Amino acid sequence: MSLSINQPLPTDRRLYLRSGGYNIEDYDKKRQTIRLNTRLGIEQPIEAFYAYNKLKTGFLQAELNYELSKKQLLRSELDIKYEVAQKYYNLISWVEHENIAKQTMTIQQDAYELAQSKYEAGLIAEVEALQMEVDLGKAINNYDINRVNSMTQANAFKQLIGLNLKDSIIVHWQMEYQPVYIDPEKAVRLGLKHRLEICEKEIDIELAKINIKKEKLDGQITGSVSAYYDLIGVGEDNLNIGMSNTYQDAINHLKSKQGDKGISFNISIPVWDWGVTKSNLRMSQHSLNNEKITVEREIREVGSRLNNSLKRLQLLEKNVKVAEKIFEISKQRFSKGEINSQSLALDRNRLSQAYIDYKLLLADLTRKTFYDFEKKLLICE
């Protein structure tokens, strides 16, 4: 039976306590022996002072892994938010398509009824009335298609956020946005500082440096200094005497006998140093540099697209206002049959899509830089 207690110290030193005992029964000599041994010792690797400290290295690796885990968790959260935003805006897009298709169908219904009245009064030819009927059929079919697509997107969104497909969901939204102008240099700086990919490559470099230090030990002088203090007690009696008496004799002997002390110094000197390969470190450094270029390129691209998207959104807002005025003028000419809702529907579709693109680009830039440019808030702090 034995017990061992070890306590590591910051200098890679190890303080330990070992205590144990064993019993030998010799039936030929009819003797039994109990030996008790307790050692308090300390060991200090000398290479820990100038080459490689296992304890500090392990702590550094734990810190690096913790930092990486935090980044991975935060990146996962931002990815989920982006996915939810993407599904939400897709749903909004199809709801808007459905509303526009419904409005177009209503207009075509009015136009068809007006055409039938004019045809019966002999004001227009039969072919014009038939064309109105065909246009109405197309509008009804287009509305049905958009309604089905809207329901499909609603089910996909409900599944993503954990709702039952039988639950109803109603989307109310207004096209409100805050113009955000992106400073590309700030965006790149934030991305290079907080991106998960950069963090992973930097950790790879630190781990490669640690491995180099570890490999260097093969070509350096290593060794250890040890000191110990032993307490030994031996009890010996006939087999016919109880073991408890023999055990007590061993304890008494251990108490009365002065402990043994010892100091040792071990050293290992390599005969030949084969050197250390640094290829992994160079590869990790090259990978980091390449990743930084990729991150900068991605962020600048998203920033440019975002600024262009904002300009397009603002321009389309003006186009829709003009189209709405034209549409109102056309409605006043309704009695003459000069009505056209297609241009208004087209501009409204473009405007809603531009709005969605703008909001999604903002969400994408947030997950690429860990910074919310709308709220001017750093996500990772």
C-alpha positions in Angstrom: 0.0 0.0 0.0 1.3 3.4 -0.9 0.3 7.1 -1.0 1.9 9.8 -3.2 1.2 13.5 -3.1 2.7 15.9 -5.7 2.7 19.7 -5.8 4.1 21.5 -8.8 5.7 24.9 -8.3 6.0 27.8 -10.8 9.7 27.1 -11.6 8.7 23.6 -12.8 9.9 22.3 -9.4 8.1 19.4 -7.9 7.5 18.9 -4.2 6.4 15.4 -3.3 5.5 13.2 -0.4 5.5 9.4 -0.7 4.4 7.1 2.1 3.9 3.4 2.0 4.4 0.1 3.7 4.5 -3.6 3.0 4.4 -6.9 4.9 6.6 -10.0 4.3 5.7 -13.4 5.9 8.5 -16.0 5.8 7.0 -19.4 6.7 10.3 -21.2 6.6 11.8 -19.0 9.3 8.4 -18.4 10.8 9.1 -14.6 10.8 7.0 -11.6 9.6 8.4 -8.3 8.7 6.7 -4.9 8.2 8.5 -2.0 6.6 7.3 1.6 6.6 8.8 4.2 4.4 8.0 8.0 4.1 10.0 10.3 1.8 9.7 14.0 1.5 11.5 15.3 -1.6 11.9 18.0 -4.1 13.1 17.9 -7.7 14.1 20.9 -9.9 14.8 20.5 -13.6 17.7 22.9 -14.5 16.5 23.5 -18.1 13.3 25.2 -16.7 15.5 28.3 -16.0 16.9 28.8 -19.5 15.0 26.6 -22.0 11.6 25.0 -21.4 9.3 25.3 -18.4 6.5 22.7 -18.7 4.2 24.3 -16.1 4.4 27.8 -17.7 4.0 26.3 -21.2 1.0 24.3 -20.1 -0.6 27.5 -18.6 0.1 29.4 -21.8 -1.4 26.7 -24.0 -4.5 26.7 -21.7 -4.8 30.5 -22.1 -4.5 30.3 -25.9 -7.2 27.6 -26.1 -9.5 29.6 -23.8 -9.1 32.7 -26.0 -9.8 30.7 -29.1 -12.9 29.1 -27.5 -14.3 32.5 -26.7 -13.8 33.7 -30.3 -15.4 30.5 -31.6 -18.4 31.0 -29.4 -18.8 34.6 -30.3 -18.4 33.8 -34.1 -21.0 31.1 -33.8 -23.5 33.5 -32.2 -22.9 36.1 -34.9 -23.4 33.4 -37.6 -26.7 32.4 -36.0 -27.8 36.0 -35.9 -26.9 36.4 -39.6 -28.8 33.2 -40.5 -31.9 34.4 -38.6 -31.7 37.8 -40.3 -31.3 36.2 -43.7 -34.4 34.0 -43.2 -36.3 36.9 -41.8 -35.6 39.3 -44.7 -36.3 36.5 -47.2 -39.7 36.2 -45.6 -40.2 39.9 -45.8 -39.2 39.9 -49.4 -41.8 37.2 -50.3 -44.5 38.9 -48.2 -43.8 42.1 -50.2 -44.0 40.1 -53.4 -47.3 38.7 -52.3 -48.7 42.1 -51.4 -47.6 43.6 -54.7 -49.1 40.6 -56.6 -52.4 41.0 -54.7 -52.5 44.7 -55.5 -51.8 43.9 -59.2 -54.5 41.3 -59.3 -57.0 43.8 -57.8 -56.1 46.4 -60.4 -56.4 43.8 -63.2 -59.8 42.8 -61.9 -61.0 46.4 -62.0 -59.5 46.7 -65.5 -61.2 43.5 -66.7 -64.6 44.7 -65.3 -64.2 48.0 -67.0 -63.2 46.4 -70.3 -66.3 44.1 -70.2 -68.5 47.2 -69.6 -66.9 49.0 -72.6 -67.2 45.9 -74.8 -70.9 45.5 -74.0 -71.4 49.2 -74.8 -69.5 48.7 -78.1 -66.7 51.1 -77.2 -63.8 48.6 -77.6 -63.2 45.6 -79.8 -63.7 42.0 -78.5 -60.0 41.2 -78.7 -59.2 44.0 -76.3 -61.7 42.6 -73.8 -60.2 39.1 -74.2 -56.7 40.5 -73.6 -57.9 42.0 -70.3 -59.3 38.6 -69.4 -55.9 36.9 -70.1 -54.1 39.6 -68.1 -56.4 39.0 -65.2 -55.7 35.2 -65.4 -52.0 35.9 -65.3 -52.3 38.2 -62.3 -54.3 35.6 -60.4 -51.8 32.9 -61.2 -48.9 35.2 -60.2 -50.6 36.0 -56.9 -51.1 32.3 -56.1 -47.4 31.5 -56.8 -46.2 34.3 -54.6 -48.6 33.3 -51.8 -47.3 29.8 -51.8 -43.7 31.1 -51.8 -44.5 33.4 -48.9 -45.9 30.4 -46.9 -42.8 28.3 -47.7 -40.5 31.1 -46.4 -42.7 31.5 -43.3 -42.4 27.8 -42.5 -38.6 27.9 -43.0 -38.4 30.8 -40.6 -40.7 29.1 -38.0 -38.5 26.0 -38.2 -35.3 28.1 -37.7 -36.6 29.9 -34.6 -38.2 26.8 -33.1 -41.9 27.5 -33.7 -44.4 24.8 -34.6 -45.3 24.8 -38.3 -49.0 25.0 -37.3 -48.4 28.2 -35.5 -49.3 31.4 -37.4 -46.8 34.1 -38.0 -47.7 37.7 -39.1 -44.9 40.0 -40.3 -45.3 43.7 -39.8 -42.4 45.8 -41.0 -41.5 49.3 -42.1 -38.7 50.2 -44.4 -36.8 52.2 -41.9 -33.0 52.3 -41.9 -30.2 54.5 -40.6 -27.6 55.5 -43.2 -24.3 54.1 -42.2 -21.1 55.2 -44.0 -18.3 52.7 -43.5 -14.7 53.8 -42.9 -12.8 51.0 -44.7 -9.6 51.5 -42.7 -11.5 51.2 -39.4 -13.3 48.1 -40.6 -10.1 46.4 -41.7 -8.4 47.3 -38.4 -11.2 45.8 -36.4 -11.4 42.7 -38.5 -7.6 42.0 -38.3 -7.8 42.4 -34.5 -10.9 40.3 -33.8 -11.4 37.8 -36.6 -11.4 34.1 -35.5 -9.3 33.1 -38.5 -6.5 35.5 -37.5 -6.7 34.3 -33.9 -6.3 30.7 -35.0 -3.3 31.5 -37.1 -1.7 33.5 -34.3 -2.2 30.6 -31.9 -0.7 28.2 -34.4 2.4 30.4 -34.4 2.7 30.5 -30.6 2.3 26.7 -30.5 4.9 26.3 -33.1 7.3 28.4 -31.0 6.5 26.3 -28.0 7.3 23.1 -30.0 10.6 24.6 -31.1 11.6 25.3 -27.5 10.6 21.7 -26.6 12.6 20.3 -29.5 15.7 22.4 -28.6 16.0 20.4 -25.4 17.3 17.5 -27.5 20.4 19.5 -28.3 20.9 21.3 -25.0 22.3 20.3 -21.6 19.5 19.1 -19.3 19.3 17.7 -15.8 17.8 18.0 -12.4 18.7 18.7 -8.8 16.9 16.5 -6.2 16.8 16.5 -2.4 15.0 14.1 -0.1 14.5 13.1 3.5 13.5 9.5 4.3 11.9 8.1 7.4 12.2 4.3 7.6 10.8 2.0 10.2 11.1 -1.8 10.4 9.3 -4.2 12.6 10.1 -8.0 12.8 8.5 -10.7 15.0 7.5 -14.3 15.0 4.5 -15.3 12.9 2.6 -16.3 16.1 2.7 -12.7 17.3 -0.1 -10.5 16.1 0.5 -8.2 13.1 -0.6 -5.2 15.1 2.3 -5.7 17.5 4.7 -5.9 14.6 3.2 -2.8 13.0 3.6 -0.9 16.3 7.3 -2.0 16.5 7.8 -0.6 13.0 6.3 2.7 14.0 8.4 2.9 17.2 11.5 2.1 15.1 10.6 4.9 12.6 10.2 7.4 15.5 13.4 6.5 17.2 15.6 6.3 14.1 17.0 9.5 12.6 15.9 10.0 8.9 18.2 9.6 5.9 19.0 12.7 3.9 20.2 12.9 0.3 21.0 15.3 -2.5 21.5 14.3 -6.1 22.5 16.1 -9.3 21.8 14.6 -12.7 23.0 16.0 -16.0 22.6 15.0 -19.6 25.0 16.4 -22.2 24.2 15.6 -25.9 27.0 14.4 -28.0 25.7 15.7 -31.2 23.1 18.5 -31.9 21.1 17.7 -35.1 19.4 21.1 -35.0 15.8 22.0 -34.9 13.4 22.3 -37.9 11.6 25.6 -38.1 9.5 24.7 -41.2 6.2 24.6 -39.2 6.8 28.0 -37.8 7.5 29.5 -41.2 4.4 27.8 -42.6 2.3 29.1 -39.8 3.6 32.7 -40.4 3.0 32.4 -44.1 -0.6 31.2 -43.4 -1.2 34.1 -41.0 0.0 36.7 -43.6 -2.2 35.1 -46.3 -5.2 35.1 -43.9 -4.7 38.8 -43.1 -4.8 39.6 -46.8 -8.0 37.5 -47.2 -9.7 39.2 -44.3 -8.7 42.7 -45.5 -10.0 41.9 -49.0 -13.3 40.5 -47.8 -13.9 43.5 -45.5 -13.1 46.1 -48.1 -15.4 44.3 -50.6 -18.3 44.2 -48.1 -17.7 47.8 -47.1 -17.7 48.9 -50.8 -20.9 46.9 -51.5 -22.5 48.4 -48.4 -21.8 52.0 -49.4 -23.0 51.3 -53.0 -26.1 49.5 -51.6 -27.0 52.6 -49.5 -26.7 54.9 -52.5 -28.9 52.5 -54.5 -31.5 52.3 -51.7 -31.7 56.1 -51.5 -32.1 56.4 -55.3 -34.8 53.7 -55.5 -36.7 55.5 -52.7 -36.9 58.5 -55.1 -37.9 56.2 -58.0 -40.8 54.7 -56.0 -42.1 58.1 -55.1 -42.1 59.1 -58.8 -43.7 55.8 -59.8 -46.4 56.3 -57.2 -47.2 59.8 -58.5 -47.4 58.4 -62.1 -49.6 55.6 -60.9 -52.0 58.1 -59.2 -52.2 60.0 -62.5 -52.9 56.8 -64.4 -55.7 55.9 -62.0 -57.3 59.3 -62.8 -57.3 58.2 -66.5 -58.8 54.8 -65.5 -61.9 55.5 -67.5 -59.8 55.8 -70.7 -58.1 52.4 -69.9 -54.7 54.0 -69.7 -53.5 52.3 -66.5 -50.3 50.4 -65.9 -49.2 48.9 -62.5 -46.2 47.0 -63.8 -43.7 49.9 -63.5 -44.8 50.6 -59.9 -44.6 47.0 -58.9 -41.2 46.7 -60.5 -39.8 49.7 -58.6 -41.3 48.5 -55.3 -39.7 45.1 -55.8 -36.4 46.8 -56.5 -36.7 49.0 -53.4 -37.6 46.2 -51.0 -34.7 44.0 -52.4 -32.3 47.0 -52.0 -33.4 47.4 -48.4 -32.9 43.7 -47.7 -29.5 43.7 -49.3 -28.5 46.7 -47.3 -29.5 45.2 -44.0 -27.9 41.8 -44.7 -24.6 43.5 -45.7 -24.6 45.3 -42.4 -25.1 42.0 -40.6 -22.4 40.4 -42.7 -20.0 43.2 -41.9 -20.7 42.9 -38.2 -19.8 39.2 -38.2 -16.6 39.9 -40.2 -15.4 42.8 -37.9 -17.1 42.0 -34.6 -18.4 45.6 -34.6 -21.9 46.9 -35.0 -21.6 50.0 -37.3 -25.3 50.9 -36.8 -25.1 51.0 -33.0 -21.3 51.8 -33.0 -20.8 48.9 -30.5 -17.9 46.5 -30.3 -19.4 43.0 -30.0 -16.5 41.2 -28.3 -16.1 43.5 -25.3 
